[in-house]
Amino acid sequence: MSWRTIIISSRAKLDFKMNYMIVRKDFETTKVYIDEIYMLIIESTAVSFTAVLLNELIKAKVKIVFCDEKRNPLSEVVSLYGCHNSSKRCREQVGWKDETQAQVWTEIVRKKIRNQADLLQYQELYDSCDLLHQYLAELTINDETCREGHAAKVYFNALFGQSFSRDQETPINAALNYGYAILLSAVNREITAMGYITQLGLNHCNQFNPYNLGSDLMEPLRGFVDEIVVKSDVKVFDKEMKLSLVSLLSKDVRFNDTEQVFSAAIKLYCRTVFDALREDDVSAIRFIEYEL
């Protein structure tokens, strides 16, 4: 079972030998068993590795995330063939009914707003919490009245102040963006591993976004990142904050009345969404429980 998130944050040479990733840094050599790796984050642009290692990591469905010169996630490696029957899955995906997709998206938005309301209540921001519950009551199929957008504005202003905007370059936004990027990569890993295409979304349909479906499915998970950022009272976006966000993938959570590691729960959650789309039964969806 893959469960480890490996971060390479300084100059290193990565190689492959007998199903191990070999990490050479200065005069130190470390071996990591590939089947244990869930995600590999390359933080430094001074890292190099061999093509054979890249191929083996992809075969093992390890999600590889590359960061830019500011150590922020910039890109990821997505396998062209996630599973043995990917062609069948792609045809299935193209055939998902519009009505079912709309119903699934509605439930995703409902869960996202409910999680936001729970965090506001935990922070004793009761007026804003009540407003989000009102938006929940007003939610229509496919969120045609954009309750999600209205809820987001109320939510972020309540948590971080009326002057806060997601467009600002601040430590809070840097932390949120970093955490969301990690979540998106984890969701994309499961989508491709199950043979589906990340480009074809339920609601997101930006022609320049290669991860439309991942952007859809990660929406109810954003609150887990928000909670860490709020509780950390971020003043500086530093290495410690990054490690807190990456460690989220190893956190124990509740899913369908069982305790799961967050990364494993993401896989189970994605599978239930695809079951709902394939079977035209939105009741099949199970969400990761949000516990404060």
PyMOL commands that set and color helices and strands:
alter all, ss='L'
color gray80, all
select helices_A, chain A and resi 34-36+51-59+86-94+98-122+126-138+141-143+147-160+171-193+212-217+219-232+239-250+262-279+282-284
alter helices_A, ss='H'
color red, helices_A
select strands_A, chain A and resi 4-8+12-17+20-25+28-33+37-42+47-49+63-67+73-77+252-255+258-261+288-289
alter strands_A, ss='S'
color yellow, strands_A
deselect
rebuild
show_as cartoon
